[in-house]
């Protein structure tokens, strides 16, 4: 259900739509609906969005916003990301309020995962 003047949808670039779908299904249990060969929409992510065919990628070094996931078990989420082919780009570190790490998906898009739980 859309809410007036609230963030409603996110879109990300993807070089490989099929690899993207497999990665996010495996790690985060997202669901996908294809709209042709150059676009797929995702759901079951806390917010809906999609991936569009592109050679570009989203990363904070390029000025992109950082999407941050939450995990009750940070190390287990990190292991799932590694096993599914994600790349850890910044190892787990502490910050006021918790711990987090950064990773890239198969397209090179940067994300982070944080937790307020201790190891």
Secondary structure, DSSP 8 states (H G I E B T S, - for coil): ---TTS--EEEEEES-HHHHHHHHHHHH--EEEESSSSEEEEESSSSEEEEEE-S----GGGT---EEEE-SSHHHHHHHHHHTT-EEEEEEEEETTEEEEEEE-TT--EEEEEESS--
